[in-house]
Amino acid sequence: MGSFALVPLRGRPLLRLQVLRSERVAPHYQRVTVGGDAITGFTASGWGQWLRLVLPSANPSSLDDLPDRVTPLQRLRYLTLDRDERPVLRDYAVRRFRPIGRQGPELDIDFVLHGTDAPASAWAQSCGPGDRLAAVDEGQAFDRSRGSDHVLLVADETGVPTVAGVLASLPEDATGTAVLEVPSIDDAGELDHPPGVELVWLSRDEDDPPGRVALETAETVVFDRSRVHAFVAGEQSLARRLRRHLLSREVPRVRISAAGYWRRAR
């Protein structure tokens, strides 16, 4: 199999990593800890830093011939491969990085569990020590130039790892609210955050569409519209509807960051 690319990623290096361990940390989260010699090329930058992961497909040799860097031409070559031959590409937040861990430098990635039909979720549950993957550092999800001293952070379970990275990076005197919706209250965990930022964990009923509880709660949050940086990450309708609500409350467009991570089947 020839070299391939992911997307036009400005020639960023591809890090060849290996699984150190995988553990269920909550009913709907599997934490995969990765490392290996190439982890020394990773620089933690916080603020919801995210990676484009390259995971093996059903073909064990799908990671055998990866490029050192990715280019637009390699992306075209990737798209010509049969689906069963292509590596699986998915975007995930850096949950935590430890320069000195149990097995050298370690990086934690939290996968939301969607059953065994979702390739990344299935891989996270079945991978073991020594299994291979690769990653490209895509930078920070949270744009500090839009403000970081007063925030409204809203996410469903897919956006929680990103928000966790943002919370840990905020200045100690930051104020605001983080509204975090998860399938089960047992998915709520301890997150580092400034004392002036309130964490609101919400669980939804089985019949509730993802994001509904977070949206309804976020719409009641009081904030200074002239200072707030509103950051939303999760299902597309949550991002779209909350953005519309914030605009109706006259929050400046430049202070709203809304990312649709996935789309619910209708």
C-alpha positions as CSV (number, residue, x, y, z in Angstrom):
1,M,0.0,0.0,0.0
2,G,1.4,3.4,-0.9
3,S,1.7,6.4,1.3
4,F,-1.5,8.4,1.9
5,A,-2.7,11.5,3.6
6,L,-5.5,12.5,5.9
7,V,-6.5,16.1,4.9
8,P,-4.4,19.0,3.8
9,L,-2.6,19.5,7.1
10,R,0.1,21.9,6.2
11,G,2.8,19.2,6.3
12,R,2.5,18.5,10.0
13,P,4.5,15.5,11.2
14,L,2.7,12.2,11.8
15,L,3.5,10.6,15.1
16,R,3.7,6.8,15.2
17,L,2.4,5.8,18.6
18,Q,1.5,2.6,20.5
19,V,-1.1,1.7,23.1
20,L,0.2,1.5,26.6
21,R,-3.1,0.6,28.2
22,S,-6.9,0.9,27.8
23,E,-9.4,1.1,30.6
24,R,-13.1,1.9,31.1
25,V,-13.2,5.0,33.2
26,A,-17.0,5.6,33.1
27,P,-20.0,3.8,31.7
28,H,-19.7,5.6,28.4
29,Y,-16.0,6.5,28.2
30,Q,-13.0,4.3,27.4
31,R,-9.6,5.9,28.1
32,V,-6.7,4.8,25.9
33,T,-3.2,5.8,27.0
34,V,-0.6,6.0,24.3
35,G,3.1,6.5,24.2
36,G,6.2,5.1,22.5
37,D,9.4,6.6,21.2
38,A,7.6,9.1,18.9
39,I,5.7,10.7,21.8
40,T,8.8,12.8,22.4
41,G,7.8,14.7,19.3
42,F,4.5,15.8,20.9
43,T,4.1,19.2,22.6
44,A,1.2,19.7,24.9
45,S,-0.5,23.1,24.3
46,G,-3.8,22.8,26.2
47,W,-6.9,24.8,25.4
48,G,-8.8,21.8,24.0
49,Q,-5.8,20.5,22.0
50,W,-7.0,17.9,19.5
51,L,-5.5,15.2,17.3
52,R,-6.4,13.6,14.1
53,L,-6.0,9.9,14.9
54,V,-5.0,7.2,12.4
55,L,-6.4,3.9,13.6
56,P,-6.1,0.5,11.9
57,S,-8.8,-0.8,9.7
58,A,-9.9,-4.4,9.6
59,N,-6.8,-5.0,7.5
60,P,-3.9,-5.3,10.0
61,S,-1.4,-3.9,7.4
62,S,-3.3,-0.6,7.0
63,L,-0.7,1.2,9.1
64,D,2.3,-0.3,7.4
65,D,3.2,2.5,5.1
66,L,2.4,5.8,6.6
67,P,4.1,9.0,5.5
68,D,6.3,11.1,7.9
69,R,4.3,14.2,7.0
70,V,0.9,14.6,5.3
71,T,0.3,16.5,2.1
72,P,-2.7,17.2,-0.2
73,L,-1.4,14.7,-2.8
74,Q,-1.2,12.0,-0.2
75,R,-4.8,12.7,0.8
76,L,-5.9,12.0,-2.8
77,R,-4.0,8.7,-2.7
78,Y,-5.7,7.8,0.5
79,L,-9.2,8.4,-1.0
80,T,-8.4,6.0,-3.9
81,L,-8.0,3.1,-1.4
82,D,-10.8,0.6,-0.8
83,R,-12.6,1.4,2.3
84,D,-11.6,-1.9,3.9
85,E,-7.9,-1.0,3.2
86,R,-8.0,2.6,4.5
87,P,-7.0,3.4,8.0
88,V,-9.8,4.9,10.1
89,L,-9.4,8.7,10.6
90,R,-11.1,10.3,13.6
91,D,-10.6,13.6,15.6
92,Y,-10.2,13.4,19.3
93,A,-9.2,15.8,22.1
94,V,-6.1,15.3,24.3
95,R,-7.5,14.5,27.7
96,R,-4.3,14.7,29.5
97,F,-0.5,14.6,28.8
98,R,2.1,13.4,31.4
99,P,5.7,14.1,30.5
100,I,6.7,11.6,33.2
101,G,4.2,8.7,33.4
102,R,4.3,5.1,34.5
103,Q,5.8,4.1,31.1
104,G,7.6,7.3,30.1
105,P,5.7,10.2,28.5
106,E,2.0,9.3,28.3
107,L,-1.0,10.8,26.5
108,D,-4.6,10.0,27.5
109,I,-7.5,10.0,24.9
110,D,-11.1,9.5,26.0
111,F,-13.3,7.7,23.6
112,V,-17.1,7.9,23.9
113,L,-18.5,4.4,23.5
114,H,-21.1,4.0,20.8
115,G,-21.1,0.2,20.7
116,T,-19.1,-2.0,18.4
117,D,-20.5,-0.6,15.1
118,A,-18.5,2.6,15.4
119,P,-14.9,1.9,14.3
120,A,-13.1,4.2,16.7
121,S,-15.3,3.1,19.7
122,A,-14.8,-0.6,18.8
123,W,-11.0,-0.1,18.5
124,A,-10.8,1.6,21.9
125,Q,-12.5,-1.3,23.6
126,S,-10.5,-4.0,21.9
127,C,-7.0,-2.5,21.7
128,G,-4.2,-3.7,23.9
129,P,-0.6,-2.8,24.9
130,G,1.6,-2.6,21.9
131,D,-1.1,-2.0,19.3
132,R,-0.3,0.7,16.8
133,L,-1.9,4.0,15.8
134,A,-0.7,7.4,14.5
135,A,-1.7,11.0,15.2
136,V,-1.3,14.5,13.8
137,D,-1.4,17.4,16.3
138,E,-4.1,19.8,15.0
139,G,-3.6,22.5,17.6
140,Q,-6.1,24.1,19.9
141,A,-9.9,24.0,19.6
142,F,-10.4,27.1,21.9
143,D,-9.4,30.5,20.4
144,R,-8.1,32.5,23.3
145,S,-8.2,35.7,21.3
146,R,-12.0,35.6,21.7
147,G,-11.6,35.8,25.5
148,S,-10.7,33.5,28.3
149,D,-11.5,35.4,31.5
150,H,-15.3,35.0,31.3
151,V,-16.7,31.9,29.6
152,L,-19.8,29.8,28.8
153,L,-18.7,26.3,27.9
154,V,-21.4,23.8,26.7
155,A,-20.9,20.2,25.6
156,D,-22.5,16.9,25.2
157,E,-20.5,13.7,25.9
158,T,-18.4,14.1,22.7
159,G,-17.3,17.6,23.7
160,V,-16.6,16.9,27.3
161,P,-12.9,15.9,26.8
162,T,-12.3,19.1,24.8
163,V,-14.0,21.3,27.5
164,A,-11.9,19.5,30.1
165,G,-8.8,20.6,28.3
166,V,-10.1,24.2,28.1
167,L,-11.1,24.3,31.8
168,A,-7.6,23.1,32.8
169,S,-6.0,25.9,30.7
170,L,-8.2,28.9,31.9
171,P,-6.6,31.5,34.1
172,E,-7.1,31.0,37.8
173,D,-9.3,34.1,38.1
174,A,-11.6,33.2,35.2
175,T,-15.3,33.2,35.8
176,G,-18.3,31.6,34.1
177,T,-20.2,28.3,33.7
178,A,-19.6,24.9,32.1
179,V,-22.7,23.0,31.2
180,L,-21.8,19.3,30.5
181,E,-24.4,16.8,29.4
182,V,-23.7,13.0,29.6
183,P,-25.8,9.9,29.0
184,S,-25.5,8.9,32.7
185,I,-24.6,10.9,35.8
186,D,-22.0,8.2,36.5
187,D,-20.1,9.6,33.4
188,A,-19.5,12.8,35.3
189,G,-16.0,13.1,36.6
190,E,-13.6,15.4,38.5
191,L,-12.3,18.2,36.2
192,D,-9.6,20.7,37.0
193,H,-11.1,24.2,36.8
194,P,-10.8,27.7,38.2
195,P,-12.9,28.2,41.4
196,G,-14.9,31.0,39.7
197,V,-16.2,28.7,36.9
198,E,-19.2,26.6,37.9
199,L,-19.5,23.1,36.6
200,V,-23.0,21.9,35.9
201,W,-23.2,18.2,35.1
202,L,-26.5,16.9,33.5
203,S,-27.7,13.5,32.5
204,R,-30.5,12.9,30.1
205,D,-33.2,10.3,29.9
206,E,-33.0,7.5,27.3
207,D,-35.7,9.2,25.2
208,D,-34.1,12.6,25.3
209,P,-32.3,13.6,22.1
210,P,-28.6,14.4,22.8
211,G,-28.0,18.0,23.6
212,R,-31.5,19.0,24.6
213,V,-30.9,19.1,28.3
214,A,-27.7,21.0,27.8
215,L,-29.4,23.5,25.5
216,E,-32.3,24.2,27.8
217,T,-29.9,24.7,30.8
218,A,-27.4,26.9,28.8
219,E,-30.3,29.1,27.7
220,T,-30.9,30.0,31.4
221,V,-27.3,30.8,32.3
222,V,-26.6,34.4,33.3
223,F,-23.4,36.0,31.9
224,D,-21.9,39.3,30.8
225,R,-22.7,39.4,27.1
226,S,-20.0,42.0,26.4
227,R,-17.2,39.8,27.9
228,V,-18.3,36.2,27.5
229,H,-16.6,33.8,25.2
230,A,-19.3,31.1,24.5
231,F,-17.8,27.8,23.4
232,V,-20.1,24.9,22.3
233,A,-19.0,21.4,21.2
234,G,-21.3,18.5,20.5
235,E,-24.1,17.3,18.3
236,Q,-24.7,19.6,15.4
237,S,-28.2,20.8,16.4
238,L,-26.9,21.7,19.9
239,A,-24.2,23.9,18.4
240,R,-26.5,25.5,15.8
241,R,-29.4,26.2,18.2
242,L,-27.3,27.5,21.0
243,R,-25.4,29.8,18.6
244,R,-28.8,31.1,17.4
245,H,-29.9,31.7,21.0
246,L,-26.7,33.5,21.9
247,L,-27.0,35.8,18.9
248,S,-30.6,36.6,20.1
249,R,-29.1,37.7,23.4
250,E,-26.8,40.0,21.5
251,V,-23.6,38.1,22.2
252,P,-21.1,39.4,19.5
253,R,-20.5,36.8,16.8
254,V,-16.7,37.0,17.4
255,R,-17.3,35.7,20.9
256,I,-19.2,32.6,19.9
257,S,-17.3,29.4,19.0
258,A,-19.7,26.6,18.0
259,A,-18.5,23.2,16.7
260,G,-20.8,20.4,15.5
261,Y,-18.8,17.2,16.3
262,W,-21.4,14.7,15.0
263,R,-24.9,14.5,13.6
264,R,-27.8,12.5,15.1
265,A,-29.7,10.2,12.7
266,R,-33.2,11.5,12.3
